[in-house]
């Protein structure tokens, strides 16, 4: 098997479920119950309105992925996951840039996402890639110890992607 020169972004679908679930298992903190099941992931990926990408490392193994759903002029980023051992290597930024470009190609003028208010690493990534806070849903997430956290709704305008 030949190795890839560096990170590659490739389409992902139900055929990649096992590799994406391997990423999912390490990507989300179990204290918050945000990880999806294989059934949830496969079901959403199978929708005509959804699209997914995976970030492949130099060895061709999935290091991260995104899952988006199109709704007219808006696209929602449902999931971004990066293998915990691979964080800080640019996979998240590359996936976010690609999600924005894909959303624009799907006719969206805006890309939305929601993030737990205390997920500082994710919020920093989203801020670096042009997202701004536009809403807050109190007590949306719950931790394993019973604590509650708001969901922060963020938006990125995609007009700057026009060439």
N, CA and C atoms as a LAMMPS dump frame, in Angstrom:
ITEM: TIMESTEP
0
ITEM: NUMBER OF ATOMS
489
ITEM: BOX BOUNDS ff ff ff
-5.0000000000000000e+02 5.0000000000000000e+02
-5.0000000000000000e+02 5.0000000000000000e+02
-5.0000000000000000e+02 5.0000000000000000e+02
ITEM: ATOMS id mol type element x y z
1 1 1 N 0.837 -1.181 0
2 1 2 C 0 0 0
3 1 3 C 0.88 1.24 0
4 2 1 N 0.61 2.166 -0.876
5 2 2 C 1.384 3.4 -0.914
6 2 3 C 0.861 4.354 0.146
7 3 1 N 1.731 5.235 0.619
8 3 2 C 1.316 6.209 1.62
9 3 3 C 1.029 7.534 0.943
10 4 1 N 0.166 8.303 1.556
11 4 2 C -0.188 9.62 1.043
12 4 3 C 0.853 10.63 1.496
13 5 1 N 0.983 11.727 0.772
14 5 2 C 1.986 12.743 1.091
15 5 3 C 1.625 13.533 2.343
16 6 1 N 0.374 13.68 2.657
17 6 2 C -0.06 14.457 3.813
18 6 3 C -1.55 14.315 3.982
19 7 1 N -2.138 15.155 4.829
20 7 2 C -3.581 15.068 5.028
21 7 3 C -4.345 15.254 3.719
22 8 1 N -5.346 14.424 3.538
23 8 2 C -6.2 14.478 2.359
24 8 3 C -7.638 14.515 2.839
25 9 1 N -8.45 15.367 2.237
26 9 2 C -9.881 15.394 2.524
27 9 3 C -10.581 14.608 1.427
28 10 1 N -11.417 13.669 1.836
29 10 2 C -12.117 12.799 0.888
30 10 3 C -13.582 12.679 1.291
31 11 1 N -14.45 12.392 0.327
32 11 2 C -15.855 12.151 0.676
33 11 3 C -15.966 10.968 1.641
34 12 1 N -17.006 10.995 2.457
35 12 2 C -17.286 9.886 3.372
36 12 3 C -18.751 9.513 3.232
37 13 1 N -19.02 8.229 3.329
38 13 2 C -20.403 7.755 3.297
39 13 3 C -20.508 6.511 4.177
40 14 1 N -21.629 5.812 4.078
41 14 2 C -21.884 4.666 4.945
42 14 3 C -20.801 3.588 4.836
43 15 1 N -20.114 3.506 3.703
44 15 2 C -19.034 2.52 3.547
45 15 3 C -17.874 2.79 4.497
46 16 1 N -17.772 4.022 4.988
47 16 2 C -16.673 4.411 5.864
48 16 3 C -17.085 4.411 7.336
49 17 1 N -18.245 3.864 7.629
50 17 2 C -18.819 3.942 8.973
51 17 3 C -17.873 3.417 10.05
52 18 1 N -17.257 2.289 9.831
53 18 2 C -16.37 1.706 10.842
54 18 3 C -15.203 2.644 11.161
55 19 1 N -14.587 3.216 10.142
56 19 2 C -13.464 4.139 10.353
57 19 3 C -13.922 5.412 11.055
58 20 1 N -15.097 5.916 10.688
59 20 2 C -15.602 7.137 11.32
60 20 3 C -15.982 6.881 12.772
61 21 1 N -16.531 5.718 13.054
62 21 2 C -16.87 5.389 14.44
63 21 3 C -15.607 5.235 15.287
64 22 1 N -14.518 4.763 14.703
65 22 2 C -13.247 4.683 15.435
66 22 3 C -12.796 6.08 15.846
67 23 1 N -12.964 7.056 14.954
68 23 2 C -12.654 8.448 15.289
69 23 3 C -13.618 8.938 16.367
70 24 1 N -14.899 8.675 16.181
71 24 2 C -15.928 9.139 17.111
72 24 3 C -15.636 8.68 18.54
73 25 1 N -15.18 7.453 18.699
74 25 2 C -14.938 6.905 20.04
75 25 3 C -13.881 7.688 20.811
76 26 1 N -12.933 8.299 20.113
77 26 2 C -11.891 9.053 20.818
78 26 3 C -12.155 10.553 20.833
79 27 1 N -13.025 11.022 19.962
80 27 2 C -13.163 12.463 19.744
81 27 3 C -14.008 13.18 20.793
82 28 1 N -14.991 12.503 21.358
83 28 2 C -15.926 13.184 22.246
84 28 3 C -15.737 12.743 23.691
85 29 1 N -15.715 13.722 24.587
86 29 2 C -15.563 13.475 26.015
87 29 3 C -16.8 12.732 26.524
88 30 1 N -16.635 11.533 27.074
89 30 2 C -17.795 10.754 27.511
90 30 3 C -18.594 11.414 28.639
91 31 1 N -18.009 12.414 29.307
92 31 2 C -18.745 13.102 30.38
93 31 3 C -19.958 13.856 29.869
94 32 1 N -20.035 14.094 28.551
95 32 2 C -21.121 14.922 28.017
96 32 3 C -22.077 14.166 27.099
97 33 1 N -21.8 12.926 26.779
98 33 2 C -22.722 12.12 25.987
99 33 3 C -23.004 12.651 24.591
100 34 1 N -22.015 13.291 23.968
101 34 2 C -22.225 13.902 22.65
102 34 3 C -21.905 12.971 21.481
103 35 1 N -21.286 11.856 21.756
104 35 2 C -20.938 10.913 20.695
105 35 3 C -22.205 10.289 20.124
106 36 1 N -22.21 10.075 18.831
107 36 2 C -23.35 9.448 18.162
108 36 3 C -23.127 7.945 18.084
109 37 1 N -24.216 7.21 17.965
110 37 2 C -24.128 5.767 17.734
111 37 3 C -23.898 5.521 16.238
112 38 1 N -23.48 4.312 15.911
113 38 2 C -23.297 3.952 14.498
114 38 3 C -24.615 4.058 13.742
115 39 1 N -25.709 3.697 14.388
116 39 2 C -27.022 3.771 13.756
117 39 3 C -27.405 5.223 13.454
118 40 1 N -27.156 6.122 14.406
119 40 2 C -27.446 7.544 14.184
120 40 3 C -26.598 8.099 13.048
121 41 1 N -25.323 7.774 13.066
122 41 2 C -24.411 8.285 12.047
123 41 3 C -24.797 7.762 10.664
124 42 1 N -25.027 6.465 10.555
125 42 2 C -25.391 5.882 9.26
126 42 3 C -26.715 6.435 8.76
127 43 1 N -27.681 6.577 9.658
128 43 2 C -28.987 7.096 9.257
129 43 3 C -28.909 8.509 8.724
130 44 1 N -28.134 9.344 9.376
131 44 2 C -28.006 10.733 8.933
132 44 3 C -27.185 10.819 7.656
133 45 1 N -26.135 10.028 7.562
134 45 2 C -25.322 10.033 6.346
135 45 3 C -26.131 9.571 5.138
136 46 1 N -27.133 8.749 5.365
137 46 2 C -27.951 8.237 4.276
138 46 3 C -28.992 9.207 3.753
139 47 1 N -29.179 10.334 4.421
140 47 2 C -30.152 11.325 3.969
141 47 3 C -29.637 12.049 2.729
142 48 1 N -30.53 12.322 1.8
143 48 2 C -30.143 13.037 0.572
144 48 3 C -29.617 14.432 0.875
145 49 1 N -30.044 15.026 1.988
146 49 2 C -29.652 16.394 2.326
147 49 3 C -28.331 16.461 3.084
148 50 1 N -27.714 15.329 3.379
149 50 2 C -26.477 15.356 4.162
150 50 3 C -25.258 15.09 3.285
151 51 1 N -24.12 15.568 3.765
152 51 2 C -22.845 15.287 3.103
153 51 3 C -21.752 15.229 4.151
154 52 1 N -20.791 14.362 3.928
155 52 2 C -19.732 14.131 4.908
156 52 3 C -18.383 14.084 4.213
157 53 1 N -17.36 14.451 4.977
158 53 2 C -15.971 14.386 4.512
159 53 3 C -15.135 13.754 5.607
160 54 1 N -14.065 13.136 5.2
161 54 2 C -13.12 12.592 6.166
162 54 3 C -11.728 13.131 5.878
163 55 1 N -10.969 13.326 6.932
164 55 2 C -9.566 13.727 6.812
165 55 3 C -8.731 12.47 6.974
166 56 1 N -7.949 12.174 5.954
167 56 2 C -7.102 10.991 5.965
168 56 3 C -5.666 11.393 6.255
169 57 1 N -5.026 10.646 7.124
170 57 2 C -3.626 10.893 7.431
171 57 3 C -2.721 10.335 6.355
172 58 1 N -1.411 10.508 6.519
173 58 2 C -0.45 10.045 5.517
174 58 3 C -0.546 8.55 5.218
175 59 1 N -1.05 7.77 6.167
176 59 2 C -1.188 6.324 5.962
177 59 3 C -2.554 5.935 5.399
178 60 1 N -3.404 6.934 5.119
179 60 2 C -4.726 6.664 4.569
180 60 3 C -5.796 6.386 5.602
181 61 1 N -5.441 6.41 6.883
182 61 2 C -6.405 6.163 7.957
183 61 3 C -7.153 7.446 8.302
184 62 1 N -8.449 7.324 8.567
185 62 2 C -9.263 8.489 8.936
186 62 3 C -8.776 9.069 10.255
187 63 1 N -8.555 10.385 10.267
188 63 2 C -8.145 11.104 11.473
189 63 3 C -9.267 11.993 11.995
190 64 1 N -10.23 12.29 11.121
191 64 2 C -11.345 13.139 11.515
192 64 3 C -12.398 13.138 10.431
193 65 1 N -13.544 13.744 10.743
194 65 2 C -14.608 13.831 9.747
195 65 3 C -15.591 14.935 10.107
196 66 1 N -16.357 15.339 9.121
197 66 2 C -17.472 16.263 9.317
198 66 3 C -18.719 15.643 8.717
199 67 1 N -19.85 16.05 9.27
200 67 2 C -21.153 15.661 8.743
201 67 3 C -22.021 16.905 8.744
202 68 1 N -22.546 17.258 7.582
203 68 2 C -23.377 18.448 7.417
204 68 3 C -24.728 18.066 6.835
205 69 1 N -25.698 18.939 7.081
206 69 2 C -27.028 18.763 6.489
207 69 3 C -27.443 20.084 5.864
208 70 1 N -27.89 20.014 4.617
209 70 2 C -28.311 21.184 3.858
210 70 3 C -29.794 21.438 4.066
211 71 1 N -30.131 22.717 4.262
212 71 2 C -31.534 23.13 4.398
213 71 3 C -31.701 24.443 3.646
214 72 1 N -31.752 24.369 2.334
215 72 2 C -31.911 25.574 1.52
216 72 3 C -30.662 26.42 1.527
217 73 1 N -30.811 27.689 1.922
218 73 2 C -29.666 28.602 1.915
219 73 3 C -28.816 28.473 3.177
220 74 1 N -29.184 27.538 4.044
221 74 2 C -28.405 27.285 5.248
222 74 3 C -27.913 25.845 5.239
223 75 1 N -26.732 25.655 5.794
224 75 2 C -26.209 24.319 6.044
225 75 3 C -25.846 24.273 7.517
226 76 1 N -26.123 23.139 8.144
227 76 2 C -25.76 22.95 9.543
228 76 3 C -24.644 21.92 9.632
229 77 1 N -23.601 22.277 10.349
230 77 2 C -22.536 21.327 10.656
231 77 3 C -23.012 20.522 11.857
232 78 1 N -23.385 19.286 11.623
233 78 2 C -23.913 18.437 12.687
234 78 3 C -22.81 17.859 13.555
235 79 1 N -21.713 17.483 12.935
236 79 2 C -20.597 16.859 13.643
237 79 3 C -19.279 17.268 13.018
238 80 1 N -18.327 17.546 13.873
239 80 2 C -16.924 17.549 13.47
240 80 3 C -16.213 16.752 14.55
241 81 1 N -15.431 15.789 14.131
242 81 2 C -14.729 14.924 15.072
243 81 3 C -13.303 14.736 14.586
244 82 1 N -12.36 14.888 15.506
245 82 2 C -10.951 14.631 15.211
246 82 3 C -10.44 13.673 16.28
247 83 1 N -9.78 12.625 15.849
248 83 2 C -9.188 11.651 16.764
249 83 3 C -8.387 12.403 17.825
250 84 1 N -8.626 12.087 19.087
251 84 2 C -7.981 12.809 20.186
252 84 3 C -6.457 12.798 20.069
253 85 1 N -5.879 11.717 19.574
254 85 2 C -4.421 11.621 19.435
255 85 3 C -3.883 12.463 18.289
256 86 1 N -4.768 12.98 17.451
257 86 2 C -4.349 13.729 16.26
258 86 3 C -4.652 15.22 16.358
259 87 1 N -5.125 15.684 17.489
260 87 2 C -5.47 17.098 17.641
261 87 3 C -4.219 17.959 17.593
262 88 1 N -4.402 19.176 17.101
263 88 2 C -3.289 20.108 17.007
264 88 3 C -2.431 19.919 15.766
265 89 1 N -2.854 19.068 14.861
266 89 2 C -2.086 18.789 13.642
267 89 3 C -2.724 19.392 12.396
268 90 1 N -3.786 20.184 12.573
269 90 2 C -4.405 20.866 11.444
270 90 3 C -5.596 20.163 10.824
271 91 1 N -5.921 18.975 11.301
272 91 2 C -7.06 18.253 10.718
273 91 3 C -8.37 19.006 10.921
274 92 1 N -8.573 19.539 12.121
275 92 2 C -9.812 20.266 12.4
276 92 3 C -9.967 21.495 11.527
277 93 1 N -8.902 22.273 11.392
278 93 2 C -8.964 23.474 10.546
279 93 3 C -9.232 23.119 9.092
280 94 1 N -8.562 22.087 8.609
281 94 2 C -8.759 21.659 7.225
282 94 3 C -10.192 21.165 7.006
283 95 1 N -10.72 20.415 7.956
284 95 2 C -12.105 19.951 7.856
285 95 3 C -13.089 21.118 7.889
286 96 1 N -12.83 22.112 8.742
287 96 2 C -13.73 23.272 8.82
288 96 3 C -13.706 24.064 7.519
289 97 1 N -12.52 24.293 6.968
290 97 2 C -12.424 25.012 5.694
291 97 3 C -13.183 24.274 4.601
292 98 1 N -13.036 22.966 4.573
293 98 2 C -13.723 22.166 3.561
294 98 3 C -15.229 22.189 3.774
295 99 1 N -15.68 22.134 5.022
296 99 2 C -17.121 22.198 5.305
297 99 3 C -17.704 23.513 4.802
298 100 1 N -16.981 24.608 4.997
299 100 2 C -17.451 25.912 4.504
300 100 3 C -17.54 25.912 2.979
301 101 1 N -16.51 25.412 2.326
302 101 2 C -16.515 25.356 0.857
303 101 3 C -17.628 24.45 0.339
304 102 1 N -17.817 23.302 0.98
305 102 2 C -18.886 22.387 0.571
306 102 3 C -20.259 23.021 0.763
307 103 1 N -20.453 23.705 1.887
308 103 2 C -21.738 24.368 2.149
309 103 3 C -22.022 25.401 1.068
310 104 1 N -21.005 26.162 0.71
311 104 2 C -21.165 27.167 -0.339
312 104 3 C -21.537 26.503 -1.665
313 105 1 N -20.859 25.422 -1.998
314 105 2 C -21.162 24.692 -3.241
315 105 3 C -22.568 24.093 -3.232
316 106 1 N -23.098 23.835 -2.046
317 106 2 C -24.468 23.331 -1.929
318 106 3 C -25.494 24.47 -1.951
319 107 1 N -25.039 25.691 -2.213
320 107 2 C -25.949 26.824 -2.343
321 107 3 C -26.217 27.591 -1.073
322 108 1 N -25.494 27.29 -0.016
323 108 2 C -25.715 27.972 1.258
324 108 3 C -25.002 29.315 1.293
325 109 1 N -25.616 30.262 1.966
326 109 2 C -24.965 31.541 2.226
327 109 3 C -24.445 31.595 3.661
328 110 1 N -24.87 30.623 4.486
329 110 2 C -24.451 30.579 5.882
330 110 3 C -24.264 29.13 6.317
331 111 1 N -23.321 28.934 7.219
332 111 2 C -23.097 27.639 7.841
333 111 3 C -23.29 27.822 9.338
334 112 1 N -24.13 26.985 9.935
335 112 2 C -24.435 27.056 11.362
336 112 3 C -23.892 25.828 12.079
337 113 1 N -23.664 25.981 13.378
338 113 2 C -23.308 24.858 14.24
339 113 3 C -23.719 25.201 15.66
340 114 1 N -23.754 24.192 16.503
341 114 2 C -23.957 24.394 17.932
342 114 3 C -22.83 23.708 18.674
343 115 1 N -22.425 24.327 19.775
344 115 2 C -21.307 23.813 20.557
345 115 3 C -21.606 24.04 22.042
346 116 1 N -21.178 23.091 22.857
347 116 2 C -21.327 23.221 24.304
348 116 3 C -20.512 24.427 24.77
349 117 1 N -21.096 25.244 25.634
350 117 2 C -20.468 26.505 26.033
351 117 3 C -19.083 26.338 26.644
352 118 1 N -18.805 25.233 27.316
353 118 2 C -17.497 25.055 27.952
354 118 3 C -16.516 24.246 27.103
355 119 1 N -16.833 24.036 25.845
356 119 2 C -15.916 23.345 24.934
357 119 3 C -15 24.399 24.305
358 120 1 N -14.031 24.833 25.089
359 120 2 C -13.191 25.965 24.681
360 120 3 C -12.332 25.661 23.454
361 121 1 N -11.851 24.432 23.336
362 121 2 C -11.02 24.091 22.17
363 121 3 C -11.833 24.19 20.886
364 122 1 N -13.04 23.646 20.899
365 122 2 C -13.887 23.712 19.703
366 122 3 C -14.274 25.151 19.396
367 123 1 N -14.634 25.91 20.417
368 123 2 C -15.033 27.305 20.183
369 123 3 C -13.873 28.119 19.617
370 124 1 N -12.66 27.826 20.058
371 124 2 C -11.492 28.529 19.515
372 124 3 C -11.299 28.182 18.037
373 125 1 N -11.425 26.915 17.69
374 125 2 C -11.32 26.497 16.285
375 125 3 C -12.373 27.205 15.447
376 126 1 N -13.605 27.22 15.918
377 126 2 C -14.683 27.847 15.154
378 126 3 C -14.438 29.344 14.992
379 127 1 N -13.961 29.997 16.037
380 127 2 C -13.642 31.421 15.937
381 127 3 C -12.541 31.689 14.925
382 128 1 N -11.513 30.843 14.923
383 128 2 C -10.408 31.003 13.964
384 128 3 C -10.868 30.801 12.531
385 129 1 N -11.936 30.062 12.331
386 129 2 C -12.406 29.789 10.971
387 129 3 C -13.601 30.657 10.592
388 130 1 N -13.811 31.76 11.341
389 130 2 C -14.785 32.766 10.924
390 130 3 C -16.174 32.67 11.517
391 131 1 N -16.404 31.784 12.46
392 131 2 C -17.721 31.669 13.087
393 131 3 C -17.871 32.694 14.202
394 132 1 N -19.09 33.19 14.359
395 132 2 C -19.42 34.121 15.44
396 132 3 C -20.63 33.583 16.198
397 133 1 N -20.701 33.916 17.48
398 133 2 C -21.844 33.528 18.304
399 133 3 C -23.077 34.296 17.854
400 134 1 N -24.193 33.584 17.681
401 134 2 C -25.447 34.242 17.293
402 134 3 C -26.617 33.835 18.179
403 135 1 N -26.404 32.919 19.094
404 135 2 C -27.504 32.503 19.962
405 135 3 C -27.017 31.616 21.083
406 136 1 N -27.916 31.42 22.045
407 136 2 C -27.587 30.609 23.225
408 136 3 C -28.83 29.842 23.632
409 137 1 N -28.687 28.545 23.83
410 137 2 C -29.784 27.691 24.29
411 137 3 C -29.428 27.193 25.687
412 138 1 N -30.015 27.803 26.712
413 138 2 C -29.661 27.438 28.095
414 138 3 C -29.963 25.967 28.399
415 139 1 N -29.117 25.379 29.216
416 139 2 C -29.33 24.021 29.735
417 139 3 C -29.545 22.972 28.649
418 140 1 N -28.951 23.142 27.503
419 140 2 C -29.155 22.22 26.381
420 140 3 C -28.401 20.903 26.585
421 141 1 N -27.17 20.997 27.069
422 141 2 C -26.345 19.812 27.298
423 141 3 C -26.33 19.475 28.784
424 142 1 N -26.158 18.196 29.076
425 142 2 C -26.007 17.804 30.478
426 142 3 C -24.762 16.939 30.62
427 143 1 N -24.076 17.141 31.729
428 143 2 C -22.893 16.346 32.021
429 143 3 C -23.264 15.113 32.822
430 144 1 N -22.338 14.186 32.929
431 144 2 C -22.603 12.934 33.634
432 144 3 C -22.824 13.144 35.128
433 145 1 N -22.369 14.269 35.67
434 145 2 C -22.568 14.576 37.088
435 145 3 C -23.829 15.409 37.313
436 146 1 N -24.655 15.57 36.266
437 146 2 C -25.915 16.292 36.403
438 146 3 C -25.831 17.781 36.109
439 147 1 N -24.649 18.297 35.863
440 147 2 C -24.521 19.724 35.561
441 147 3 C -25.106 20.022 34.18
442 148 1 N -25.528 21.257 33.983
443 148 2 C -26.159 21.67 32.722
444 148 3 C -25.289 22.729 32.053
445 149 1 N -25.282 22.694 30.699
446 149 2 C -24.483 23.636 29.919
447 149 3 C -25.315 24.169 28.766
448 150 1 N -25.102 25.411 28.459
449 150 2 C -25.79 26.018 27.314
450 150 3 C -25.15 25.551 26.015
451 151 1 N -25.954 25.548 24.972
452 151 2 C -25.451 25.352 23.609
453 151 3 C -25.288 26.735 23.001
454 152 1 N -24.147 26.998 22.437
455 152 2 C -23.895 28.254 21.746
456 152 3 C -24.094 28.006 20.256
457 153 1 N -25.008 28.76 19.654
458 153 2 C -25.225 28.682 18.211
459 153 3 C -24.249 29.641 17.553
460 154 1 N -23.538 29.143 16.554
461 154 2 C -22.554 29.953 15.844
462 154 3 C -22.87 29.923 14.353
463 155 1 N -22.48 31.004 13.687
464 155 2 C -22.753 31.133 12.251
465 155 3 C -21.508 31.655 11.545
466 156 1 N -21.328 31.166 10.333
467 156 2 C -20.284 31.708 9.457
468 156 3 C -20.937 32.091 8.151
469 157 1 N -20.76 33.363 7.793
470 157 2 C -21.219 33.843 6.488
471 157 3 C -20.259 33.294 5.437
472 158 1 N -20.799 32.897 4.308
473 158 2 C -19.981 32.253 3.278
474 158 3 C -19.726 33.139 2.064
475 159 1 N -20.168 34.391 2.117
476 159 2 C -20.035 35.291 0.963
477 159 3 C -18.583 35.481 0.537
478 160 1 N -17.635 35.387 1.482
479 160 2 C -16.225 35.588 1.137
480 160 3 C -15.66 34.449 0.287
481 161 1 N -16.425 33.381 0.114
482 161 2 C -15.955 32.264 -0.701
483 161 3 C -16.222 32.461 -2.182
484 162 1 N -16.932 33.534 -2.53
485 162 2 C -17.203 33.835 -3.937
486 162 3 C -15.888 34.204 -4.598
487 163 1 N -15.576 33.552 -5.701
488 163 2 C -14.301 33.841 -6.399
489 163 3 C -14.49 34.929 -7.402
